[in-house]
Amino acid sequence: MILTFKKLIFIFIFLKFKLNKNLSYLDLNFRKIDFTNYELVKRFIFKKNFYKNKNRNIHSFDFLNFSNKLGGKIGINLSRESIFGWFQINKNKLGFPWSEDLSSRRLINLLYNYEYINSSTSKNSKNKLDVVIYYHIQRILFDFNNKKITDITSFDLIAYLISSIMLNKINKKKIDYLKYIIDHQIDKLGMHKSYNIIEHSKFINNLNEIKNILLFFKIEKSKIFDELILKMTSILNEYFHSDGSIPLFNGSNNIYTKLIYDSLNKENYLKKREFTNIENGIAFYSDKNKKIFFEVVQPNNDMVSSNLSAGTLSIELSGFGEKIFTNCGASESLGKNPEYLRYSAAHSTIVLQNTNISQIKEGNPHIKFPQSVVFRREANDNEEVFEGSHNGYLNKFKKIIKRKLIIYKKLIKIEGEDNLISYKDINDRLIYHIRFHLAEDIIYNFTNNKKNIILKTKMNNIWLFKSDTELIVEDSILVDKNITKPTKQIVIKGVLSDKKILKKWSLEKI
């Protein structure tokens, strides 16, 4: 049961000495990478009573990191007034803004900015802040024990760990439970199951914070996460295009890419790993001239996968320091990624009847999704072959979709074979689109037969896209770093009337 505010104050008075003793540690900050979206915070922080708005980024208290950077009396007063004003309105609420991991994010930001908020302050203000913190600790401990492990985020883990330590309730069993939760959210290769490179990076950052917290408080099991951090960091090292950007799958964007990359470069102990046994996730291939990513994620009902896009079998490709094929990207400009950027049509994949492969629902796991996403990989001296399939269109249209990528190791070339296979004899005529969204600043020209397109990049590299059928070019957009830019997309379009249709295409540098 959640404590009422009056009961909490009563308990706080009796525990004040003990609490203050533990609060002496609150001038510490274990953060390695700051993932605060400062451009987003700027849009609301100077508005009067901004904390009254129902905006997830406000209720995470990320604005405290901005205030800290702002500094001075203005920043301190803004922080205190916003915290106390927010608490007065929201302290007894259920649900939002105490849902998801907002409580944990708030507590972390309060603790990491504690010394700053309390500088040049009265004893009364400090006591009020301690009450806010203690209230969060109690709710976090209660909520943590009632959450499904797939609903617990890495921010929840940090907040739970710090809360337990501050109340002298940490023990070996609790730390082992944290490790169990973490292992459940990471796949065999060491990839976070959101399959979002930003979320993966945040998870690594938060694991490092957990490790540093354990080290600081001299807890024996401080090395328990070392192997996992190394594993997750080594695979993150593979998820960069040849232009240094990250692939735009499942809500990823490049706002924090430099921070992530700089952090990776500091890990000089990393060794290159072989990743040949991928069964589910984002497959990749790289050589000195090209980099290819292939999305073969198996969706599920877990909250850890709630932001997956409907982009099964989508690809991204780069070469010679430039991106060629992309997905449409993602935005944090309004505090969340617009749903249309998660649609299948916003990805370089095969779309049937303009219908999403997975049914998107805001803030929740997919309602309906492929029950079988299969991936196979073969390699020899000359080629690497990726083959993926999904049954996301089986129930509605009785179709299976397959995509085969033939990657030539000694040539700057990739070939594709896209199959649309009927599970039953059905006479319905269905429209299909095979989309290849182009990166920005690419100029295109058709050849005479309309089956080939010459692509010229910003760096004057020339690529030739070939197809076994006539091509069309449509408008598209690229959303990255909270900027939307108009681009183009190559489209193979047709009507599926036969039991099986095979469409071949290729991309080669000339």
C-alpha positions as CSV (number, residue, x, y, z in Angstrom):
1,M,0.0,0.0,0.0
2,I,1.3,3.5,-0.9
3,L,1.9,5.7,2.1
4,T,-0.1,8.9,2.5
5,F,1.8,12.1,2.6
6,K,0.9,12.7,6.3
7,K,2.1,9.2,7.3
8,L,5.2,9.7,5.3
9,I,6.1,13.0,7.2
10,F,5.5,11.2,10.5
11,I,7.8,8.4,9.5
12,F,10.4,10.8,8.2
13,I,10.6,12.7,11.5
14,F,11.4,9.5,13.3
15,L,13.9,8.3,10.7
16,K,15.5,11.7,10.1
17,F,18.8,11.0,11.7
18,K,19.2,7.7,9.9
19,L,18.1,9.2,6.6
20,N,20.3,12.2,6.9
21,K,23.3,10.0,7.6
22,N,22.7,8.1,4.3
23,L,21.8,11.4,2.5
24,S,25.4,12.5,3.1
25,Y,26.2,10.5,0.0
26,L,23.9,12.4,-2.3
27,D,26.5,14.8,-3.7
28,L,27.7,11.9,-5.8
29,N,27.1,11.4,-9.5
30,F,27.8,8.1,-11.2
31,R,26.7,9.1,-14.7
32,K,29.1,8.3,-17.5
33,I,27.2,9.5,-20.5
34,D,24.5,12.2,-20.3
35,F,21.6,11.2,-22.5
36,T,19.5,14.3,-21.6
37,N,17.9,15.9,-24.7
38,Y,18.8,19.5,-23.9
39,E,17.2,20.9,-27.0
40,L,13.9,19.4,-25.9
41,V,14.3,20.7,-22.4
42,K,14.9,24.2,-23.7
43,R,11.4,24.2,-25.2
44,F,9.6,24.0,-21.9
45,I,11.9,24.9,-19.0
46,F,11.4,28.7,-19.2
47,K,7.6,28.5,-19.4
48,K,5.7,29.3,-16.2
49,N,4.6,26.3,-14.2
50,F,5.9,24.0,-16.9
51,Y,5.8,21.1,-14.5
52,K,2.0,21.1,-14.7
53,N,2.0,19.8,-18.3
54,K,1.7,16.1,-19.0
55,N,5.0,15.6,-20.8
56,R,7.0,12.6,-20.0
57,N,10.3,14.5,-20.3
58,I,9.1,17.0,-17.7
59,H,8.1,14.2,-15.3
60,S,11.5,12.5,-15.6
61,F,13.1,15.6,-14.0
62,D,15.7,15.7,-16.8
63,F,15.3,19.4,-16.6
64,L,17.5,19.3,-13.5
65,N,20.5,18.4,-15.6
66,F,19.8,21.5,-17.7
67,S,19.4,23.7,-14.7
68,N,22.7,22.4,-13.3
69,K,24.4,23.4,-16.6
70,L,22.7,26.7,-16.5
71,G,24.1,27.3,-13.0
72,G,23.8,30.3,-10.8
73,K,20.9,31.4,-8.6
74,I,18.4,31.3,-11.5
75,G,19.1,27.6,-12.1
76,I,18.9,26.7,-8.4
77,N,15.7,28.6,-7.8
78,L,14.1,27.1,-11.0
79,S,15.1,23.6,-9.8
80,R,13.7,24.0,-6.3
81,E,10.5,25.7,-7.3
82,S,9.8,23.1,-10.0
83,I,10.5,20.1,-7.7
84,F,8.3,21.4,-4.8
85,G,5.5,22.6,-7.2
86,W,5.5,19.3,-8.9
87,F,5.5,17.3,-5.7
88,Q,2.6,19.3,-4.2
89,I,0.4,18.4,-7.3
90,N,1.5,14.8,-7.9
91,K,2.5,13.3,-4.5
92,N,-0.7,11.4,-3.9
93,K,-1.5,10.4,-7.5
94,L,-1.7,6.8,-8.8
95,G,-0.6,5.9,-12.3
96,F,1.0,8.7,-14.3
97,P,3.4,10.3,-13.4
98,W,4.4,7.3,-11.2
99,S,4.1,4.8,-14.0
100,E,6.7,3.2,-16.3
101,D,10.2,4.2,-14.9
102,L,9.4,7.9,-14.3
103,S,9.8,7.5,-10.5
104,S,13.2,6.0,-11.0
105,R,14.4,8.6,-13.5
106,R,13.2,11.4,-11.1
107,L,15.0,9.9,-8.1
108,I,18.3,9.5,-10.1
109,N,18.1,13.1,-11.3
110,L,17.3,14.3,-7.8
111,L,20.3,12.4,-6.3
112,Y,22.8,13.3,-9.0
113,N,21.9,17.0,-8.8
114,Y,21.4,17.0,-5.0
115,E,24.4,19.0,-4.1
116,Y,23.6,21.6,-6.7
117,I,20.0,22.0,-5.7
118,N,20.9,22.4,-2.1
119,S,23.6,25.0,-2.7
120,S,22.7,28.4,-1.2
121,T,19.6,27.0,0.4
122,S,17.9,27.1,3.8
123,K,17.7,24.1,6.2
124,N,13.9,24.1,5.6
125,S,14.4,23.7,1.8
126,K,16.9,20.9,2.3
127,N,14.4,19.1,4.6
128,K,11.7,19.5,2.0
129,L,13.9,18.0,-0.7
130,D,14.8,15.1,1.6
131,V,11.1,14.4,2.0
132,V,10.6,14.3,-1.7
133,I,13.5,11.9,-2.1
134,Y,12.4,9.7,0.8
135,Y,8.9,9.6,-0.7
136,H,10.3,8.4,-4.1
137,I,12.4,5.8,-2.3
138,Q,9.4,4.3,-0.7
139,R,7.3,4.2,-3.9
140,I,10.2,2.8,-5.9
141,L,10.8,0.0,-3.5
142,F,7.1,-0.9,-3.5
143,D,6.6,-0.7,-7.2
144,F,9.8,-2.6,-8.0
145,N,8.6,-5.6,-6.1
146,N,5.3,-5.6,-8.0
147,K,6.6,-5.2,-11.5
148,K,7.1,-7.9,-14.1
149,I,10.8,-8.3,-14.8
150,T,10.2,-7.5,-18.4
151,D,8.7,-4.1,-17.3
152,I,11.8,-3.2,-15.2
153,T,14.2,-0.8,-17.0
154,S,17.8,-0.2,-16.2
155,F,16.8,3.1,-14.6
156,D,14.6,1.1,-12.3
157,L,17.6,-1.0,-11.4
158,I,19.7,2.0,-10.5
159,A,17.0,3.6,-8.4
160,Y,16.2,0.3,-6.6
161,L,19.9,-0.3,-5.8
162,I,20.5,3.2,-4.5
163,S,17.2,3.1,-2.5
164,S,18.1,-0.2,-0.9
165,I,21.6,1.0,0.0
166,M,20.4,4.2,1.5
167,L,18.0,2.3,3.7
168,N,20.6,-0.3,4.6
169,K,18.4,-3.0,2.9
170,I,20.9,-4.2,0.3
171,N,22.1,-7.9,0.4
172,K,23.5,-10.6,-1.9
173,K,20.1,-11.9,-2.8
174,K,18.9,-8.5,-4.1
175,I,22.0,-8.1,-6.2
176,D,21.6,-11.6,-7.7
177,Y,18.0,-10.7,-8.5
178,L,19.2,-7.5,-10.3
179,K,21.6,-9.7,-12.4
180,Y,18.8,-12.1,-13.2
181,I,16.6,-9.3,-14.5
182,I,19.5,-7.8,-16.6
183,D,20.3,-11.2,-18.1
184,H,16.7,-11.6,-19.1
185,Q,16.7,-8.4,-21.1
186,I,19.9,-9.2,-23.1
187,D,20.0,-11.7,-26.0
188,K,22.7,-14.3,-26.6
189,L,24.9,-12.0,-28.5
190,G,24.8,-9.3,-25.9
191,M,22.2,-7.0,-27.6
192,H,19.5,-5.3,-25.6
193,K,16.1,-6.7,-26.6
194,S,14.7,-3.3,-27.6
195,Y,17.0,-3.7,-30.6
196,N,17.4,0.1,-30.5
197,I,21.0,1.2,-30.5
198,I,20.3,4.2,-28.3
199,E,18.5,2.1,-25.7
200,H,21.3,-0.5,-25.9
201,S,23.8,2.3,-25.2
202,K,21.8,3.6,-22.3
203,F,21.7,0.1,-20.8
204,I,25.5,-0.1,-21.0
205,N,25.8,3.3,-19.4
206,N,23.4,2.3,-16.6
207,L,25.3,-1.0,-16.0
208,N,28.5,1.0,-15.6
209,E,26.6,3.3,-13.1
210,I,25.4,0.2,-11.1
211,K,29.0,-1.1,-11.1
212,N,30.3,2.2,-9.8
213,I,27.7,2.4,-7.1
214,L,28.6,-1.1,-5.9
215,L,32.3,-0.1,-5.9
216,F,31.7,3.1,-4.1
217,F,29.7,1.5,-1.3
218,K,32.4,-1.4,-1.2
219,I,29.9,-4.1,-2.0
220,E,31.7,-7.4,-2.7
221,K,29.8,-8.3,-5.9
222,S,30.9,-5.1,-7.8
223,K,32.5,-7.2,-10.6
224,I,29.4,-9.2,-11.3
225,F,28.5,-7.2,-14.4
226,D,32.0,-6.9,-16.0
227,E,31.6,-9.7,-18.5
228,L,28.2,-8.5,-19.6
229,I,29.4,-4.9,-20.0
230,L,32.3,-6.1,-22.2
231,K,29.9,-8.3,-24.3
232,M,27.4,-5.5,-24.8
233,T,30.0,-2.9,-25.6
234,S,31.8,-5.2,-28.2
235,I,28.6,-5.7,-30.1
236,L,27.7,-2.0,-30.0
237,N,31.1,-1.4,-31.7
238,E,29.7,-3.2,-34.7
239,Y,26.5,-1.0,-35.1
240,F,28.0,1.9,-36.9
241,H,27.6,2.7,-40.6
242,S,30.7,3.6,-42.7
243,D,29.8,7.3,-42.3
244,G,29.9,6.9,-38.4
245,S,26.1,7.0,-37.9
246,I,24.1,4.3,-36.3
247,P,21.3,2.4,-38.2
248,L,17.8,3.7,-37.8
249,F,16.0,0.7,-36.5
250,N,13.3,0.7,-33.8
251,G,13.3,4.3,-32.8
252,S,17.1,4.9,-33.0
253,N,18.4,8.3,-33.9
254,N,21.9,10.0,-34.0
255,I,21.4,12.7,-31.4
256,Y,23.8,11.0,-29.0
257,T,26.1,9.2,-31.5
258,K,29.2,11.2,-30.9
259,L,28.9,10.6,-27.1
260,I,28.4,6.9,-27.6
261,Y,31.3,6.6,-30.1
262,D,33.7,8.6,-27.9
263,S,32.8,6.3,-25.0
264,L,33.5,3.3,-27.1
265,N,36.9,4.6,-28.2
266,K,37.9,4.9,-24.5
267,E,37.3,1.1,-24.1
268,N,40.7,0.2,-25.5
269,Y,40.5,-3.3,-24.2
270,L,37.9,-4.3,-26.7
271,K,38.7,-7.0,-29.1
272,K,36.9,-7.7,-32.3
273,R,34.4,-10.6,-31.9
274,E,32.9,-13.0,-34.4
275,F,29.1,-12.8,-34.6
276,T,28.2,-15.8,-36.8
277,N,25.5,-17.4,-34.7
278,I,22.8,-14.7,-34.7
279,E,19.3,-16.2,-34.7
280,N,17.3,-13.1,-33.9
281,G,18.0,-9.4,-33.9
282,I,19.8,-7.1,-36.4
283,A,22.2,-9.0,-38.5
284,F,25.2,-7.2,-40.0
285,Y,28.0,-7.6,-42.5
286,S,31.0,-5.3,-42.9
287,D,34.2,-5.0,-45.0
288,K,36.4,-2.1,-45.8
289,N,34.0,-0.9,-48.5
290,K,30.5,-1.5,-47.3
291,K,28.3,-2.1,-44.3
292,I,24.9,-3.9,-44.3
293,F,22.2,-4.3,-41.6
294,F,19.3,-6.6,-41.8
295,E,16.4,-6.5,-39.3
296,V,15.3,-10.0,-38.3
297,V,13.9,-9.3,-34.8
298,Q,11.3,-11.7,-33.4
299,P,8.7,-9.4,-31.8
300,N,7.0,-10.4,-28.5
301,N,4.6,-9.1,-25.8
302,D,7.3,-7.9,-23.4
303,M,7.5,-4.2,-22.4
304,V,11.2,-4.3,-23.2
305,S,10.2,-4.6,-26.8
306,S,7.3,-2.1,-26.7
307,N,9.0,0.4,-29.1
308,L,9.8,-2.1,-31.8
309,S,8.9,-0.9,-35.3
310,A,7.0,-2.8,-37.9
311,G,10.1,-3.0,-40.0
312,T,10.7,-6.8,-40.2
313,L,13.3,-7.7,-43.0
314,S,14.2,-4.0,-43.5
315,I,17.8,-3.2,-44.6
316,E,20.2,-0.3,-44.3
317,L,23.4,0.0,-46.4
318,S,26.4,2.3,-46.5
319,G,29.7,2.4,-48.3
320,F,32.7,4.6,-48.8
321,G,31.8,6.8,-45.9
322,E,28.2,7.4,-47.0
323,K,24.8,6.0,-46.3
324,I,22.8,4.8,-49.3
325,F,19.7,2.9,-48.1
326,T,18.1,3.9,-44.8
327,N,14.9,3.7,-42.8
328,C,13.0,6.9,-42.3
329,G,14.3,7.4,-38.7
330,A,12.9,8.6,-35.5
331,S,12.4,11.8,-33.5
332,E,12.5,12.9,-29.9
333,S,11.4,16.4,-30.7
334,L,8.0,16.0,-28.9
335,G,9.3,13.6,-26.3
336,K,8.3,10.5,-28.2
337,N,8.7,8.9,-31.6
338,P,5.8,9.6,-33.9
339,E,3.9,6.3,-34.6
340,Y,4.0,6.8,-38.4
341,L,7.8,6.5,-38.3
342,R,7.3,3.0,-36.9
343,Y,5.1,1.8,-39.8
344,S,6.4,-0.8,-42.3
345,A,6.2,1.8,-45.2
346,A,8.8,3.9,-43.3
347,H,11.3,1.1,-43.7
348,S,13.3,-0.3,-46.5
349,T,11.3,-3.6,-46.6
350,I,8.5,-5.4,-48.4
351,V,5.0,-4.1,-47.7
352,L,1.8,-5.9,-48.7
353,Q,-1.5,-4.0,-49.3
354,N,0.0,-0.9,-47.5
355,T,-0.5,-2.8,-44.3
356,N,1.9,-2.9,-41.3
357,I,3.7,-6.2,-40.7
358,S,3.1,-5.7,-37.0
359,Q,0.1,-3.8,-35.5
360,I,1.5,-0.8,-33.7
361,K,0.0,0.5,-30.4
362,E,1.5,3.6,-28.8
363,G,3.4,2.9,-25.6
364,N,2.7,-0.8,-25.6
365,P,4.0,-4.0,-27.3
366,H,2.7,-4.9,-30.7
367,I,-0.9,-6.2,-30.6
368,K,-0.4,-8.5,-33.6
369,F,3.0,-9.4,-34.9
370,P,4.8,-12.2,-36.9
371,Q,4.8,-15.4,-34.8
372,S,7.8,-16.6,-36.8
373,V,10.7,-14.6,-37.9
374,V,13.4,-16.9,-39.2
375,F,17.0,-16.1,-40.1
376,R,19.7,-18.1,-41.8
377,R,23.3,-17.1,-42.6
378,E,25.8,-18.8,-44.9
379,A,29.3,-17.8,-45.9
380,N,32.1,-18.8,-48.1
381,D,35.3,-17.2,-49.5
382,N,33.3,-15.1,-52.1
383,E,29.9,-14.5,-50.6
384,E,27.9,-14.0,-47.4
385,V,24.2,-14.9,-47.7
386,F,21.5,-13.6,-45.4
387,E,18.1,-15.2,-45.6
388,G,15.1,-14.0,-43.6
389,S,11.4,-14.7,-43.6
390,H,8.3,-13.8,-41.6
391,N,4.6,-14.8,-41.4
392,G,3.3,-11.4,-40.4
393,Y,0.9,-11.4,-43.4
394,L,-0.2,-15.0,-43.0
395,N,-3.5,-14.5,-41.0
396,K,-4.8,-11.6,-43.0
397,F,-3.5,-12.3,-46.5
398,K,-2.3,-15.9,-46.4
399,K,1.2,-14.9,-47.5
400,I,4.8,-15.6,-46.4
401,I,7.5,-13.0,-47.1
402,K,11.1,-14.0,-47.7
403,R,14.2,-11.9,-48.4
404,K,17.6,-13.1,-49.5
405,L,20.7,-10.9,-49.5
406,I,23.8,-12.1,-51.4
407,I,26.7,-10.0,-50.3
408,Y,29.8,-10.2,-52.4
409,K,33.0,-10.0,-50.4
410,K,35.4,-9.2,-53.2
411,L,33.0,-6.9,-55.1
412,I,31.2,-3.7,-54.0
413,K,27.9,-5.3,-54.8
414,I,24.8,-6.8,-53.1
415,E,22.0,-8.7,-54.7
416,G,18.5,-9.2,-53.3
417,E,15.8,-11.7,-53.9
418,D,12.3,-10.9,-52.4
419,N,9.7,-13.6,-52.4
420,L,6.0,-13.2,-51.8
421,I,4.6,-16.7,-51.4
422,S,0.9,-17.7,-51.1
423,Y,0.1,-20.2,-48.3
424,K,-3.3,-21.0,-50.0
425,D,-4.7,-20.6,-53.4
426,I,-6.5,-17.2,-53.2
427,N,-7.7,-15.2,-56.1
428,D,-7.4,-11.8,-54.3
429,R,-5.2,-9.3,-56.2
430,L,-2.9,-7.7,-53.6
431,I,-0.7,-4.7,-54.2
432,Y,2.9,-5.0,-52.9
433,H,5.6,-2.4,-52.5
434,I,9.3,-3.1,-52.0
435,R,10.8,0.1,-50.7
436,F,14.4,1.4,-50.6
437,H,14.5,4.7,-48.8
438,L,17.5,6.8,-50.0
439,A,19.8,8.8,-47.7
440,E,19.8,12.5,-48.1
441,D,21.6,14.4,-50.9
442,I,21.4,11.4,-53.3
443,I,20.7,12.4,-57.0
444,Y,19.1,9.8,-59.2
445,N,18.6,9.2,-62.9
446,F,16.7,6.4,-64.7
447,T,18.3,4.5,-67.6
448,N,16.3,4.1,-70.8
449,N,14.6,0.8,-69.8
450,K,13.4,2.3,-66.5
451,K,14.7,-0.9,-64.7
452,N,17.9,0.7,-63.6
453,I,18.6,3.8,-61.6
454,I,22.0,5.6,-61.3
455,L,22.6,7.1,-57.9
456,K,25.1,9.9,-57.3
457,T,26.0,10.7,-53.7
458,K,27.2,13.9,-52.1
459,M,30.8,12.7,-52.3
460,N,30.3,11.9,-56.0
461,N,30.3,8.2,-55.7
462,I,28.2,6.4,-58.3
463,W,26.0,3.4,-57.6
464,L,23.8,1.5,-59.9
465,F,20.5,0.0,-58.7
466,K,19.1,-2.7,-61.0
467,S,15.8,-4.5,-61.0
468,D,14.1,-7.2,-63.1
469,T,11.1,-4.9,-63.4
470,E,10.3,-1.2,-64.0
471,L,11.1,1.0,-61.1
472,I,9.4,4.1,-59.7
473,V,10.7,6.9,-57.4
474,E,8.5,8.4,-54.7
475,D,8.9,11.1,-52.1
476,S,10.2,10.1,-48.7
477,I,11.5,11.7,-45.6
478,L,14.5,11.2,-43.3
479,V,14.0,12.1,-39.6
480,D,17.2,12.2,-37.6
481,K,18.7,14.4,-34.9
482,N,15.2,15.9,-34.6
483,I,15.4,17.3,-38.1
484,T,13.1,16.2,-40.9
485,K,14.5,16.3,-44.5
486,P,12.8,15.4,-47.8
487,T,14.4,12.5,-49.6
488,K,13.4,9.9,-52.2
489,Q,12.7,6.2,-52.2
490,I,13.1,3.6,-55.0
491,V,9.9,1.4,-55.2
492,I,9.3,-1.9,-56.9
493,K,5.5,-2.1,-57.2
494,G,3.2,-4.7,-58.5
495,V,0.1,-6.9,-58.1
496,L,0.4,-10.2,-56.4
497,S,-1.9,-12.6,-58.3
498,D,0.3,-15.7,-58.7
499,K,1.0,-18.2,-56.0
500,K,4.6,-17.0,-55.8
501,I,6.3,-13.9,-57.0
502,L,10.1,-13.4,-57.0
503,K,11.6,-10.0,-57.5
504,K,15.3,-9.6,-58.0
505,W,17.4,-6.4,-57.5
506,S,21.0,-5.4,-57.0
507,L,23.1,-2.4,-55.9
508,E,26.7,-2.1,-57.2
509,K,29.2,0.7,-57.1
510,I,30.4,1.7,-60.6
